[in-house]
Amino acid sequence: MNQLRKFSRKFLKEMKSTTIRVPATSANMGPGFDTMGIALDIWNELTVEKSENFELIIEGEGSDELPKNTTNLVCVALSKAFKAAGKTVPSLKYTCKQIIPHSRGMGSSSAAIVSGILAGLVMSNHELPVKSTEHFLQIAANIEKHPDNVAPALYGGCQIGINTESERGWLTSRINLPHGLQCVLFVPNFHAPTKEARAILPNSYTKEEVIKNLGAIATLVHGLNSKRFDKLKWGVRDAMHQPQRSGNFPHLFPCLKAAGEHGAFGTYLSGAGPTICALTHGTSGNWIAQKSAETNEKQIAMAMKRAAKDAGIDGKYF
């Protein structure tokens, strides 16, 4: 065992490059504003390698909009890992192969943060403490300022997170997902930067709005955990960010209605938008058997796309 550890340390010290894959996420999930999110089977890939000169290459989504200097979130996150290791960031080449749509409410920023930190840990040969305090999560959530995207990007599945502040910082818990659950996403062809989407929200809420969301998120967690798909319809209803953002997203409520009419169990604004996420599963309830069985995910996708187009919004679906 000691020889294996010595070999592992030597191998890591000699690492010239590393490649990381991180999934997209869908946050808020209706009433879980800034607290709840789910990982999606859509992946970005980051390769970091030692180089004589700094270089950042972006292929795919965001290649024309995202910064190609050290202000890029991948570089910012990687520098945090090197800081934790007590080391200076060397000259590196970054290659970002991006499938996750940029500024669409699908966690592209969290994918950049998580991949940057992990790449930084590998390249700096540094191990973070993992017992109790979730140091990786602390670094990621402190950059993002909330855990609903970074937690599922890091741990996978569906995660719900809170800030315990001085007690132990960010804390996340996994929510069981029913077998066969599928996410169908309609992705509009325009950007909605999170900062702008958050600026729309009020500084205070009524007691009735808070109570409505508390009941909804409890119902959502119960519905997922107990495989009660019939409860997701009410579990994803929100009073704290979706109604307020609907003025900027004319497709929101038409898409919610269309998805429900075509078999979705629950539909919500993904993250800060403008993407819409519908929850469903195939008729067999098993993703392997669904390949040869009638399913409704494409019907839901096409229904949302038509509803959005009627509202003047074009886009694609996943």
C-alpha positions, 0 to 999 in steps of 0.5 A: 500500500505504501509503495502504491501511494509513493507511485501515485504521488510520483505519477501526479508530480509528473502530470503534464496534462489532465482532462476533466468532464463536468455535466450541465445542471438544472437549478432551482427546479421551481421553488428551490431557488438557490438551493436545489439542482440536478445534474444533466447528461450534457457534458463540457470537457476541459484539458489543461496542460503545461505550456511555455505560454498561457493559452485558452482555446474555446470550442463550441458553445460560447466560443465567440462570447467568453473571455480567453484570458485569466478572467475566464471562470476556468482560470479563476477556479484553477487559481483557487486550487493552486492557492489552496495548495500554496503554489503559484499557477504556472504557464498553462494551456487550456482547451475547453470543448463546450456542449453546454449552452452558454448563459441559458440556465444550464449551469455552464458557469458551474461546469467551468468552476468545478472543472477548473478546481479539479484540474487545478488540484491535479496539476498542483498535486494537492489533495483537499480534506474530504471528511465532514467539511467538503472543502471542494464544495466550499471553494466552488460555492464561494465562487458561485455564491450558491450551491444549487448548480455546483453541488450537482455538477460536483456530486451528480444526481439531485442535490439540495444545499444550504449555507450553515455559515460559521458552523461548517459553511456550505452543506449539501444533501442528495435527494433520491431520484426515481428510476427512469426520470428524464429531463426534456429541455427547450433552450431558447436562442438568446442569452440571459446572463444570471446577473441580469436575471437576478436584478429583476427579483424583489428584495423582499417577499410576502409571507404567503409567497414564502409559505407557498414555496416552502410547501412546494419544495417539500412536495417536490422532494417527497415526490422525487424520493417516493417516486410519486410522479403525480406530485411533481406538478405541484412540487415545481410551482414557484412564487419567488422567481418564475412569475417575476422573470416571466416578463422577460421570458414570454415563452415561460408559461406557454411552455409550462402549459404545453409540456403539461398537456403532452405528458410532463409531470412537472415543468419549470424555468431552469436556473435563471432561464431562459431554458425550460426543463420538463420532467418525465419518463417513458411508458416502461419506466426503464430507460433501456426498455424505452428504446423499443417502447413508445415514449413522450419526451419528443412530444413534450419537446416539440410541444414546448418548441411550438409554444415558444415559437407562438410567443416569438421565441425560437430555440432547440431542445435536448 
